[in-house]
Amino acid sequence: MKHTTNYTNTFIEVAEDCPVSQAETPSEKKIKTLAQLQYEQVIKKPYRYTSDDIVFECHAIKNDIPENEKQQARIQFFSKGQPCLRASPLAKRYGFGFHHNEEGKVAAVPVESKEYQKFLDDDSIKKVKAMRSKKI
């Protein structure tokens, strides 16, 4: 059975306990963090990738999976459930929501932007919150 992290026509809001009111760029580290990797994929190429593409590519980079092994590694990776972008540090800590369009392609949306509010106000789009960082 193949699992997926993809959504369609859905907006992932920032987590309730997100510490910022304006989106922040993840700080540069010598070894790239998950937040940096996701930021590079979603900010530089909005609506180009699905959630599955982003989640797997970050996994592949972090684990140095060679290009010629990626297809088989992706099948193996999605043979069990994986955390979706609701668990992304961008939505939990850095102040970005995620819009998934009709094709399931993803764009990051800064929490303070007019576009973010537009998605919140659009009744035709399903809304889900990012996961909280702390338990209540």
N, C-alpha and C positions, 0 to 999 in steps of 0.2 A: 504494500500500500504506500502510495506517495503522499507525503504531507506537504502543505504549502503555508507560506506566511502572507500570501497575496490577499489584498482586498480590492474591491471595485467600488467606485462612486462613494468613497468613504473618506472622512477627515479625522485624523488622529490629533486630538487636542493635546496641548502640553499637560504634564502631570499636575495634579492639584497642589503638590508640594514642590513644584519647580521653583528654585530660589531666585530666578531672574524675571524681570518684567519687560526686558528687551533682550532679543536674541543675541547670543555671543558666539564668536568663532572659537572653536576648541583650540587651546594653546598648543603650540608646536612642541613636540617632544622628539628626542633622537629616534626612538622606536615609536612608530605611529600607533596611536590609540585607536580603539574602535570608533570613538567619536570623530577623530580626524579622518579616518577612512570613509565613514559614512558621509561626512560633510563633503569631502572631495567628490564623491560619486553623485550625490543628490543636488548639491548647490551648483556645481559646474555643468551638470547635464540634466536639468529638470525634465521630467516626463520622458526620459529615455529608457529607464530601467524599471522593472517590477521589484517589489519587495524581495522576492526570492532571489533575483539577480544580485541585489545589493547585499543581502545577508550572506549568500554563498561567496560572492567575490571577496568580501571582507574576511571570511573564514579562510579562503584560499590564500590570500595575501599573508594573513597571520601565520598560516601553517606552511608557507613556502611550497604550495602545490604547483608542480610544473604544468605549463599550458597543455601538454599532451596527455596529462592525467586528469584534467579538470572534468571532462564529461563523466567519467566513471566515478570520480570523487563526489560530483554533484548528486548522482543517483544515490550513492551511499549516504551522503549528508542528509538528504530529504527522505530517507527510508524511515526516519523517526522524526518526531516533532521538534521544531526549532523555535526559539523566541522570535516574535515578529517585531516590527518597528515600534510597537507600543512599549517595548522594553529598551528602546534606543536611548543612549545617553543624550542625544540631541533633543529628544522630547522630554526627558526626565530632568535634565540639568541645564541645558544650553538654550532653551526657549524657542524651539522650532516645532511647529506642527507638521504633519505630513498629509498632503492631499493625494489620494489615489483616484485617478480618473476612470472613465468607463472601460478603458483597456487594461486597468490595473497598474499603469505607469505612475511613478511617484515624483512629487516635487516637495521640497521643504519650504515652509512658510513661516517667516518670523512672527512671533506672538504679537508684536506691537504694530504690525502692518494692517493696512486697510483690507488687503486680500484675506488675511486671517479672519477678520471680522466678517467679511463677505461670506466665507465658508461657514462660519458659525450661524449666520442668519439664513442660509440657504436650506429650506426645509426638504429639498429633493436629495440632499446628501446625508448619508448616515454619519453620525458622530460617535466616536468612542474616545475615552480619555487614555492617555499614556499611563503606564503603571507608576504608582507612587514609589518613591525611593525608600520611605520609612513606613513601617506598620503603624497603625493608629493605636 
